[in-house]
């Protein structure tokens, strides 16, 4: 891990640096995610967990007081399940849960090698949405444009994406002439939550519980915190305190989401200086109107999938 330097041309055209030394949340980090995931798996194995890679869970069926999970290569039974499948909610109907989509943001990302950096992460607001770039291990870099899917369809095409990149004031400068694109992808990045947060011998955690807008920078911290709390809830369930576990965990999850919504809305509103669809949808006074029009919004209501 390396200490990150945050640069935010967000509320104005000038580049401003955010020093983590002045943040109550402590230092920001550039994390080697692949290495971090390996360390987490090794730690789990060290304390006696059985780790299976490439064993997707196809279905979950209630069995006695626990669950039978059908994997791609086997069936297993579990007394309790911590549902932590990221932005993948295929098991929702098995658990009797519903997924509520609060915003349809999409990330149009491209990855580059031969692009060494100096631990800078830049977020730049633009009329079409906002751009993000950060260093990756081995002199690689990710560059992404985040906007609403109905506005960003053209960004799937390389020529359109690169023309939009060229109009950025700061992001385009991060790619040297020798940088080479290696991968492009489009991923959903909007806010989504699952209801309920916990059920009969199961608990949702991480993005599966509450997938946050990347602008909030909550991903890894939220995953770790909710994973720890989910472990306590599952332990309580196994010890006969199921009602208490579900109520307490749901209360904590609801409070976290309620804190997140106005903070994210305020952050977007601070940069809404363009009269373009993306930013007009994020003006507080237009939240109700845009919701009726079927556009993304940041209120507590959402669309059930």
KEKE-3310 file (N, C-alpha, C; in steps of 0.2 Angstrom, whole numbers, plus 5000, padded with zeros to 4 digits):
npx = (5004:5002:5003:4990:4988:4976:4968:4957:4948:4934:4924:4927:4937:4951:4964:4964:4972:4970:4975:4979:4983:4976:4964:4950:4948:4960:4974:4974:4974:4983:4979:4985:4975:4973:4984:4980:4968:4973:4980:4970:4963:4973:4974:4962:4962:4972:4966:4958:4948:4940:4945:4938:4941:4934:4921:4907:4891:4876:4863:4852:4845:4833:4837:4833:4838:4847:4856:4856:4869:4871:4885:4895:4903:4900:4889:4885:4882:4876:4876:4873:4873:4884:4881:4890:4893:4897:4893:4882:4867:4861:4856:4846:4832:4831:4834:4824:4824:4824:4831:4835:4837:4845:4851:4857:4871:4885:4901:4913:4927:4945:4960:4978:4994:5012:5012:5017:5015:5013:5007:4995:4978:4965:4950:4939:4927:4915:4905:4898:4898:4908:4926:4939:4955:4968:4984:4990:4997:5013:5016:5004:4988:4971:4958:4943:4927:4912:4895:4878:4869:4860:4865:4878:4881:4888:4901:4906:4912:4928:4933:4924:4926:4939:4939:4931:4939:4950:4945:4946:4953:4963:4964:4968:4981:4988:4991:5005:5013:5018:5009:4999:4984:4976:4964:4946:4931:4914:4905:4892:4889:4881:4871:4865:4854:4850:4835:4827:4841:4846:4841:4833:4844:4854:4865:4868:4882:4895:4896:4885:4876:4875:4879:4889:4890:4905:4911:4909:4920:4919:4920:4930:4932:4919:4916:4924:4920:4906:4908:4914:4904:4894:4899:4898:4884:4880:4886:4878:4866:4868:4869:4857:4851:4843:4832:4836:4849:4846:4838:4847:4857:4851:4847:4859:4864:4854:4856:4869:4866:4857:4866:4874:4867:4863:4875:4882:4873:4875:4888:4888:4879:4887:4896:4888:4888:4885:4873:4868:4861:4866:4870:4860:4850:4855:4853:4847:4834:4828:4826:4814:4807:4815:4815:4802:4803:4810:4824:4840:4843:4845:4838:4829:4820:4818:4820:4813:4821)
npy = (4994:5011:5028:5039:5053:5065:5074:5086:5093:5099:5107:5119:5126:5125:5115:5106:5100:5087:5085:5071:5071:5081:5076:5069:5056:5049:5043:5042:5028:5020:5005:4989:4979:4965:4959:4962:4955:4942:4941:4942:4930:4921:4924:4920:4906:4903:4903:4893:4892:4885:4888:4890:4892:4899:4893:4896:4901:4893:4892:4893:4885:4883:4872:4862:4871:4878:4881:4874:4875:4876:4874:4877:4866:4857:4853:4861:4862:4874:4882:4895:4909:4921:4933:4939:4944:4954:4966:4958:4950:4938:4928:4934:4931:4919:4921:4928:4942:4959:4969:4986:4999:5014:5023:5024:5025:5023:5016:5019:5012:5012:5003:5005:5001:5005:5017:5025:5032:5044:5041:5049:5053:5058:5066:5073:5084:5085:5091:5080:5071:5064:5061:5050:5044:5034:5027:5011:4995:4990:5000:5004:5011:5016:5024:5032:5036:5042:5042:5043:5029:5031:5042:5040:5030:5031:5031:5018:5016:5017:5028:5039:5039:5043:5055:5062:5061:5069:5081:5084:5093:5089:5075:5069:5072:5063:5052:5046:5048:5035:5026:5012:5005:4992:4985:4987:4991:4991:4995:4994:5007:5013:5018:5005:4995:4981:4973:4964:4968:4957:4940:4924:4916:4921:4934:4950:4957:4970:4976:4969:4971:4985:4994:5007:5023:5026:5039:5041:5035:5023:5010:4999:5001:5000:4987:4980:4984:4981:4967:4963:4966:4958:4945:4945:4946:4934:4925:4928:4923:4909:4906:4907:4919:4926:4935:4947:4948:4951:4962:4972:4972:4976:4989:4996:4995:5002:5015:5018:5019:5030:5040:5041:5045:5059:5065:5061:5067:5080:5082:5080:5090:5101:5102:5105:5114:5115:5116:5103:5087:5077:5084:5092:5083:5080:5091:5096:5102:5096:5083:5076:5078:5072:5059:5055:5056:5045:5045:5044:5045:5051:5049:5041:5032:5020:5009:4994:4978)
npz = (5000:4997:5002:4997:4986:4985:4972:4967:4956:4957:4964:4957:4944:4946:4951:4966:4981:4992:5008:5017:5030:5036:5038:5047:5045:5043:5034:5016:5004:4991:4985:4982:4976:4971:4978:4991:4992:4991:5003:5013:5010:5014:5027:5032:5029:5038:5051:5050:5040:5026:5010:4994:4977:4962:4964:4961:4969:4965:4969:4984:4997:5009:5023:5036:5050:5043:5028:5012:5000:4983:4974:4960:4958:4969:4983:4998:5016:5027:5043:5045:5034:5027:5016:5004:4990:4982:4969:4965:4964:4963:4971:4978:4977:4982:4996:4999:4998:4992:4979:4979:4968:4968:4960:4943:4939:4928:4925:4913:4909:4906:4905:4907:4903:4905:4911:4923:4939:4953:4964:4964:4964:4955:4953:4942:4939:4925:4911:4906:4916:4928:4929:4933:4939:4944:4951:4947:4952:4945:4936:4930:4925:4929:4920:4920:4915:4923:4922:4918:4912:4901:4895:4892:4882:4870:4875:4875:4864:4857:4850:4853:4867:4869:4863:4872:4883:4879:4881:4894:4908:4917:4918:4906:4905:4913:4906:4898:4882:4878:4884:4884:4880:4888:4893:4892:4899:4905:4919:4931:4943:4952:4966:4976:4986:4998:5004:5016:5027:5033:5036:5039:5046:5038:5032:5024:5017:5014:4997:4993:5003:5002:4990:4986:4978:4968:4970:4984:4990:4999:4997:5001:5015:5019:5016:5024:5037:5037:5035:5047:5056:5051:5054:5068:5069:5063:5072:5083:5079:5078:5091:5096:5096:5086:5082:5089:5083:5069:5070:5076:5067:5056:5060:5061:5048:5041:5047:5043:5029:5029:5033:5022:5011:5011:5012:5000:4990:4993:4990:4976:4972:4975:4964:4954:4942:4928:4915:4911:4907:4916:4928:4931:4935:4947:4956:4971:4972:4961:4963:4966:4954:4944:4948:4946:4932:4929:4930:4938:4955:4972:4983:4996:4991:4978:4964:4962:4958)
capx = (5000:5006:4999:4988:4987:4970:4968:4950:4945:4927:4919:4930:4941:4957:4966:4966:4975:4967:4980:4976:4985:4971:4957:4949:4948:4967:4978:4971:4979:4982:4979:4986:4969:4974:4988:4976:4963:4977:4982:4964:4962:4978:4972:4956:4965:4976:4962:4954:4943:4941:4944:4937:4941:4930:4915:4901:4885:4871:4857:4852:4839:4833:4837:4832:4838:4852:4855:4860:4871:4873:4890:4897:4906:4898:4884:4888:4877:4879:4871:4872:4877:4886:4880:4895:4894:4898:4887:4879:4862:4857:4853:4841:4825:4832:4834:4818:4826:4824:4837:4833:4842:4844:4854:4860:4877:4889:4908:4916:4934:4950:4966:4983:5001:5017:5009:5019:5012:5016:5002:4990:4972:4962:4943:4938:4920:4915:4898:4895:4898:4915:4932:4943:4961:4973:4989:4989:5003:5017:5016:4998:4983:4964:4955:4936:4921:4906:4889:4872:4869:4857:4869:4885:4881:4893:4908:4908:4916:4935:4934:4920:4929:4945:4938:4929:4945:4954:4942:4947:4958:4968:4965:4971:4988:4991:4993:5010:5013:5019:5004:4995:4977:4976:4957:4941:4925:4908:4902:4887:4892:4876:4869:4860:4854:4846:4831:4831:4849:4847:4835:4833:4851:4858:4866:4871:4888:4899:4892:4879:4872:4874:4884:4890:4893:4912:4913:4909:4926:4917:4920:4934:4931:4912:4916:4928:4916:4900:4910:4915:4897:4890:4901:4895:4877:4879:4887:4872:4861:4870:4868:4850:4848:4841:4828:4841:4854:4843:4836:4853:4861:4847:4847:4866:4864:4850:4859:4874:4864:4855:4871:4878:4863:4863:4882:4883:4869:4878:4894:4886:4877:4893:4899:4883:4889:4883:4866:4868:4856:4869:4871:4853:4847:4858:4852:4842:4827:4825:4826:4808:4805:4819:4813:4796:4805:4814:4831:4844:4842:4849:4833:4828:4815:4821:4817:4814:4823)
capy = (5000:5018:5034:5042:5060:5067:5080:5087:5099:5097:5113:5124:5123:5124:5108:5107:5094:5086:5081:5066:5073:5085:5072:5065:5049:5047:5043:5038:5023:5016:4998:4983:4975:4958:4956:4962:4949:4936:4941:4941:4923:4917:4925:4915:4899:4902:4902:4886:4892:4882:4892:4887:4897:4897:4889:4901:4898:4894:4892:4892:4882:4882:4865:4862:4877:4881:4882:4870:4880:4872:4877:4875:4859:4853:4855:4861:4864:4879:4884:4902:4912:4928:4934:4944:4942:4961:4969:4952:4949:4933:4924:4938:4928:4913:4923:4932:4949:4963:4974:4992:5003:5021:5027:5020:5027:5018:5017:5017:5012:5009:5002:5006:5000:5010:5024:5026:5038:5047:5040:5054:5051:5064:5066:5079:5085:5087:5092:5074:5067:5065:5057:5047:5041:5032:5023:5004:4992:4988:5006:5003:5016:5016:5030:5030:5042:5040:5045:5039:5025:5034:5048:5038:5025:5032:5030:5012:5016:5020:5035:5043:5039:5046:5062:5065:5061:5074:5088:5085:5097:5086:5068:5067:5073:5058:5047:5048:5046:5028:5022:5007:5002:4984:4982:4992:4988:4995:4992:4998:5010:5017:5016:5000:4992:4975:4974:4966:4967:4950:4936:4918:4913:4924:4941:4953:4962:4973:4979:4965:4974:4992:4996:5014:5027:5027:5045:5041:5031:5019:5003:4994:5002:4998:4980:4977:4985:4977:4960:4961:4966:4952:4940:4946:4944:4927:4922:4928:4919:4902:4906:4907:4926:4928:4941:4952:4949:4954:4969:4976:4973:4981:4996:4998:4996:5008:5021:5019:5022:5036:5045:5041:5048:5066:5067:5060:5072:5087:5082:5081:5097:5106:5103:5105:5121:5114:5115:5097:5082:5073:5088:5094:5077:5079:5096:5094:5104:5093:5076:5073:5078:5068:5053:5054:5055:5038:5046:5042:5050:5049:5049:5034:5028:5017:5005:4987:4974)
capz = (5000:4996:5004:4991:4986:4981:4968:4966:4952:4958:4964:4953:4938:4948:4954:4973:4984:4999:5012:5022:5037:5039:5038:5053:5043:5042:5027:5011:5002:4985:4988:4977:4977:4970:4984:4997:4992:4993:5010:5016:5010:5018:5034:5033:5029:5044:5056:5049:5035:5020:5004:4987:4972:4956:4966:4962:4972:4960:4972:4991:4999:5016:5025:5043:5052:5040:5021:5007:4995:4977:4971:4953:4958:4974:4987:5005:5020:5031:5048:5043:5028:5026:5009:5002:4983:4978:4965:4961:4969:4960:4976:4982:4978:4987:5003:5000:4998:4986:4978:4977:4964:4969:4955:4938:4937:4925:4924:4907:4911:4902:4909:4903:4906:4903:4914:4930:4942:4959:4970:4963:4962:4953:4952:4939:4936:4918:4909:4905:4922:4931:4927:4939:4937:4949:4949:4949:4952:4939:4931:4926:4927:4927:4919:4920:4915:4926:4920:4918:4906:4895:4893:4891:4877:4865:4878:4874:4858:4859:4847:4857:4874:4869:4862:4878:4888:4877:4883:4902:4909:4921:4918:4900:4906:4916:4901:4893:4875:4877:4887:4880:4883:4889:4894:4893:4902:4907:4925:4935:4948:4955:4973:4977:4993:4998:5009:5022:5027:5036:5037:5043:5046:5033:5033:5018:5019:5008:4991:4992:5007:5001:4985:4986:4972:4969:4973:4991:4993:5005:4996:5005:5022:5021:5015:5030:5043:5037:5036:5054:5060:5049:5058:5075:5068:5062:5078:5088:5076:5079:5098:5098:5097:5079:5082:5091:5078:5063:5072:5077:5061:5051:5062:5059:5041:5040:5049:5038:5022:5030:5033:5016:5005:5010:5011:4993:4987:4994:4986:4969:4972:4975:4958:4948:4939:4921:4914:4907:4910:4922:4934:4933:4939:4954:4959:4976:4970:4955:4964:4965:4947:4940:4950:4942:4925:4929:4930:4944:4961:4978:4989:4999:4987:4972:4959:4964:4953)
cpx = (5004:5001:4997:4988:4981:4970:4960:4948:4938:4923:4921:4935:4948:4958:4968:4968:4972:4973:4977:4977:4980:4964:4956:4949:4955:4969:4973:4976:4978:4984:4980:4980:4970:4979:4984:4971:4967:4978:4976:4962:4967:4976:4966:4958:4968:4972:4957:4949:4945:4940:4943:4936:4937:4924:4909:4895:4879:4864:4857:4845:4839:4833:4837:4833:4844:4850:4859:4862:4874:4879:4891:4900:4904:4892:4887:4882:4880:4873:4869:4876:4878:4886:4884:4897:4895:4892:4884:4874:4858:4854:4847:4834:4826:4832:4828:4819:4825:4829:4833:4838:4840:4847:4858:4866:4881:4896:4911:4924:4938:4956:4972:4990:5006:5015:5011:5016:5016:5011:4997:4984:4968:4955:4941:4930:4920:4907:4895:4895:4905:4920:4936:4949:4965:4978:4987:4996:5006:5016:5010:4993:4976:4962:4947:4932:4915:4900:4883:4872:4866:4860:4876:4886:4887:4900:4910:4912:4922:4935:4930:4923:4935:4944:4935:4935:4950:4952:4943:4953:4964:4969:4969:4979:4992:4993:4999:5009:5014:5014:5000:4989:4978:4969:4952:4935:4920:4905:4897:4890:4887:4875:4864:4860:4850:4842:4827:4838:4851:4841:4836:4840:4855:4859:4870:4877:4891:4894:4886:4874:4870:4880:4884:4892:4901:4914:4913:4916:4924:4918:4923:4932:4924:4912:4919:4923:4910:4902:4911:4908:4893:4892:4898:4887:4876:4881:4881:4867:4862:4869:4861:4847:4846:4838:4832:4846:4851:4841:4842:4856:4857:4847:4854:4866:4860:4853:4865:4872:4861:4860:4874:4874:4864:4870:4884:4879:4872:4884:4893:4884:4882:4896:4894:4883:4887:4876:4866:4864:4860:4869:4864:4849:4849:4857:4846:4835:4824:4825:4820:4805:4808:4817:4807:4797:4808:4821:4834:4843:4845:4844:4833:4824:4820:4817:4818:4816:4822)
cpy = (5006:5023:5038:5050:5062:5073:5081:5093:5098:5103:5119:5121:5122:5117:5110:5100:5093:5082:5077:5068:5078:5082:5068:5058:5046:5047:5039:5033:5021:5009:4993:4978:4967:4955:4957:4956:4943:4935:4940:4933:4919:4918:4920:4908:4898:4900:4896:4887:4888:4886:4888:4893:4894:4892:4894:4897:4899:4895:4891:4890:4881:4874:4865:4869:4881:4882:4877:4875:4875:4876:4874:4868:4855:4856:4856:4864:4869:4881:4891:4904:4919:4930:4940:4943:4949:4963:4963:4949:4943:4928:4928:4934:4922:4915:4927:4939:4952:4968:4980:4997:5010:5025:5022:5023:5021:5020:5015:5018:5009:5008:5002:5004:5005:5017:5025:5033:5040:5046:5046:5051:5057:5062:5073:5079:5088:5088:5085:5069:5069:5059:5055:5044:5040:5027:5016:5001:4991:4994:5005:5009:5014:5023:5028:5037:5039:5044:5041:5035:5027:5040:5045:5032:5025:5031:5023:5011:5020:5027:5040:5044:5044:5054:5066:5066:5067:5081:5089:5089:5094:5079:5066:5068:5068:5052:5049:5045:5038:5024:5018:5004:4995:4981:4988:4988:4993:4992:4997:5001:5014:5014:5011:4997:4985:4976:4967:4965:4960:4947:4930:4915:4915:4932:4944:4957:4964:4976:4975:4968:4981:4994:5004:5017:5027:5033:5046:5038:5027:5012:4998:4995:4999:4990:4977:4978:4981:4969:4958:4961:4960:4946:4939:4944:4937:4923:4922:4924:4911:4901:4907:4914:4929:4934:4947:4954:4953:4961:4974:4977:4977:4988:4999:5000:5002:5015:5023:5022:5029:5042:5046:5045:5056:5069:5066:5066:5079:5087:5083:5088:5102:5107:5104:5112:5121:5113:5109:5092:5079:5077:5090:5089:5077:5086:5094:5096:5100:5085:5073:5072:5073:5060:5050:5052:5048:5039:5044:5047:5047:5049:5042:5029:5025:5013:4998:4982:4967)
cpz = (5000:4998:4997:4992:4982:4978:4966:4962:4952:4959:4960:4948:4940:4952:4962:4976:4991:5002:5017:5029:5040:5039:5044:5051:5042:5035:5022:5008:4995:4987:4982:4979:4977:4976:4990:4998:4994:5000:5015:5016:5014:5025:5036:5034:5036:5050:5055:5044:5029:5014:4998:4982:4966:4958:4967:4965:4967:4963:4980:4993:5006:5018:5032:5046:5048:5032:5017:5001:4989:4974:4964:4953:4964:4978:4994:5009:5025:5037:5047:5037:5028:5018:5007:4995:4979:4975:4961:4966:4966:4965:4980:4983:4982:4994:5004:5001:4992:4985:4976:4974:4965:4964:4950:4935:4933:4924:4918:4908:4906:4906:4904:4907:4903:4905:4921:4933:4949:4965:4970:4961:4961:4951:4949:4936:4929:4916:4909:4911:4926:4929:4933:4936:4944:4947:4951:4949:4946:4934:4927:4929:4925:4926:4917:4919:4918:4924:4920:4911:4900:4892:4890:4886:4872:4868:4877:4868:4859:4856:4851:4864:4874:4867:4868:4883:4886:4879:4891:4903:4913:4920:4912:4901:4909:4912:4897:4886:4874:4881:4882:4883:4883:4889:4894:4895:4904:4913:4928:4941:4953:4962:4973:4984:4993:5004:5010:5022:5030:5037:5041:5042:5040:5034:5027:5021:5013:5003:4991:4997:5005:4996:4984:4979:4973:4972:4980:4994:4999:5003:5000:5012:5024:5021:5022:5036:5043:5038:5043:5058:5058:5053:5065:5074:5067:5068:5083:5085:5078:5087:5100:5098:5090:5078:5083:5086:5072:5065:5073:5071:5056:5053:5060:5052:5038:5041:5045:5031:5023:5030:5026:5011:5005:5009:5003:4989:4987:4990:4979:4968:4971:4969:4952:4945:4931:4920:4909:4911:4917:4928:4936:4937:4946:4958:4965:4975:4965:4957:4963:4958:4943:4942:4946:4935:4924:4928:4937:4949:4967:4984:4991:4995:4981:4968:4961:4958:4955)
residu = (UNK:UNK:UNK:UNK:UNK:UNK:UNK:UNK:UNK:UNK:UNK:UNK:UNK:UNK:UNK:UNK:UNK:UNK:UNK:UNK:UNK:UNK:UNK:UNK:UNK:UNK:UNK:UNK:UNK:UNK:UNK:UNK:UNK:UNK:UNK:UNK:UNK:UNK:UNK:UNK:UNK:UNK:UNK:UNK:UNK:UNK:UNK:UNK:UNK:UNK:UNK:UNK:UNK:UNK:UNK:UNK:UNK:UNK:UNK:UNK:UNK:UNK:UNK:UNK:UNK:UNK:UNK:UNK:UNK:UNK:UNK:UNK:UNK:UNK:UNK:UNK:UNK:UNK:UNK:UNK:UNK:UNK:UNK:UNK:UNK:UNK:UNK:UNK:UNK:UNK:UNK:UNK:UNK:UNK:UNK:UNK:UNK:UNK:UNK:UNK:UNK:UNK:UNK:UNK:UNK:UNK:UNK:UNK:UNK:UNK:UNK:UNK:UNK:UNK:UNK:UNK:UNK:UNK:UNK:UNK:UNK:UNK:UNK:UNK:UNK:UNK:UNK:UNK:UNK:UNK:UNK:UNK:UNK:UNK:UNK:UNK:UNK:UNK:UNK:UNK:UNK:UNK:UNK:UNK:UNK:UNK:UNK:UNK:UNK:UNK:UNK:UNK:UNK:UNK:UNK:UNK:UNK:UNK:UNK:UNK:UNK:UNK:UNK:UNK:UNK:UNK:UNK:UNK:UNK:UNK:UNK:UNK:UNK:UNK:UNK:UNK:UNK:UNK:UNK:UNK:UNK:UNK:UNK:UNK:UNK:UNK:UNK:UNK:UNK:UNK:UNK:UNK:UNK:UNK:UNK:UNK:UNK:UNK:UNK:UNK:UNK:UNK:UNK:UNK:UNK:UNK:UNK:UNK:UNK:UNK:UNK:UNK:UNK:UNK:UNK:UNK:UNK:UNK:UNK:UNK:UNK:UNK:UNK:UNK:UNK:UNK:UNK:UNK:UNK:UNK:UNK:UNK:UNK:UNK:UNK:UNK:UNK:UNK:UNK:UNK:UNK:UNK:UNK:UNK:UNK:UNK:UNK:UNK:UNK:UNK:UNK:UNK:UNK:UNK:UNK:UNK:UNK:UNK:UNK:UNK:UNK:UNK:UNK:UNK:UNK:UNK:UNK:UNK:UNK:UNK:UNK:UNK:UNK:UNK:UNK:UNK:UNK:UNK:UNK:UNK:UNK:UNK:UNK:UNK:UNK:UNK:UNK:UNK:UNK:UNK:UNK:UNK:UNK:UNK:UNK:UNK:UNK:UNK:UNK:UNK:UNK:UNK:UNK:UNK:UNK)
# end
